[in-house]
Amino acid sequence: MLSANIFNQIIAKAWADDRFRARLLVDPTSVLKAEGVDFPAGVTVSVVENTATHLNLILPTPPTDLSDDQLDGIGGGFGWCFTL
């Protein structure tokens, strides 16, 4: 899927290249495939852009195989934080 390194390269390219960013927003699946990112069949890709007045919060799919008690004891994961 999408490694942190590829993710960061795509973000940097979108910041540096307005045409790339515009294409990424309109047709993310094709643009990401052209950058070497493969997705399983049936996966829909959305790219949204934060602005000074609009912040997007992405809620990951919750795990289905952990109980509430197990989830309470878990910390970790990964994410990216960008200043506006």
C-alpha positions as CSV (number, residue, x, y, z in Angstrom):
1,M,0.0,0.0,0.0
2,L,1.5,3.3,1.1
3,S,4.7,3.5,3.0
4,A,5.6,6.6,5.0
5,N,8.5,7.3,2.6
6,I,6.3,7.3,-0.5
7,F,3.6,9.2,1.3
8,N,6.1,12.0,2.3
9,Q,7.5,12.1,-1.3
10,I,4.0,12.5,-2.8
11,I,3.2,15.3,-0.3
12,A,6.4,17.1,-1.0
13,K,5.8,16.8,-4.8
14,A,2.2,18.2,-4.3
15,W,3.6,21.1,-2.3
16,A,6.2,21.9,-5.0
17,D,4.1,21.3,-8.1
18,D,0.6,22.9,-8.4
19,R,-0.3,20.9,-11.4
20,F,0.6,17.6,-9.7
21,R,-1.4,18.7,-6.6
22,A,-4.5,19.5,-8.8
23,R,-4.3,16.1,-10.6
24,L,-3.9,14.4,-7.2
25,L,-7.0,16.0,-5.9
26,V,-9.1,15.2,-9.0
27,D,-7.9,11.7,-9.8
28,P,-5.9,10.4,-6.9
29,T,-6.0,6.7,-7.9
30,S,-4.4,7.3,-11.3
31,V,-1.8,9.7,-9.9
32,L,-0.8,7.5,-7.1
33,K,-0.6,4.4,-9.4
34,A,1.7,6.5,-11.7
35,E,3.9,7.1,-8.6
36,G,4.2,3.4,-8.0
37,V,1.4,3.0,-5.3
38,D,-0.8,-0.1,-5.8
39,F,-4.2,-0.6,-4.2
40,P,-6.3,-3.7,-3.9
41,A,-9.2,-4.1,-6.3
42,G,-12.3,-2.3,-5.0
43,V,-10.4,0.3,-2.9
44,T,-11.5,3.9,-3.4
45,V,-8.9,6.6,-2.8
46,S,-9.7,10.1,-1.7
47,V,-7.3,13.0,-1.3
48,V,-8.4,16.1,0.6
49,E,-6.5,19.3,1.3
50,N,-6.3,21.2,4.6
51,T,-6.4,24.9,4.4
52,A,-6.0,27.8,6.9
53,T,-9.7,27.6,7.6
54,H,-10.6,23.9,7.0
55,L,-9.0,20.9,8.8
56,N,-9.8,17.3,7.9
57,L,-9.7,14.6,10.5
58,I,-9.4,11.1,9.1
59,L,-10.9,8.3,11.2
60,P,-9.2,5.0,10.6
61,T,-11.2,1.8,10.3
62,P,-11.5,0.4,13.8
63,P,-10.0,-3.0,14.4
64,T,-12.6,-5.7,14.5
65,D,-10.6,-8.4,16.4
66,L,-9.8,-6.6,19.6
67,S,-12.1,-6.2,22.7
68,D,-12.7,-2.9,24.4
69,D,-10.4,-4.0,27.2
70,Q,-7.6,-4.8,24.7
71,L,-8.1,-1.4,23.0
72,D,-7.8,0.4,26.3
73,G,-4.4,-1.0,26.8
74,I,-3.0,-0.2,23.4
75,G,-1.0,2.9,22.5
76,G,0.9,3.5,19.4
77,G,0.4,3.6,15.7
78,F,1.5,6.3,13.4
79,G,0.3,9.5,11.9
80,W,1.5,12.6,10.3
81,C,1.1,16.1,11.7
82,F,1.5,19.2,9.6
83,T,1.4,22.8,10.8
84,L,-1.0,25.1,8.9
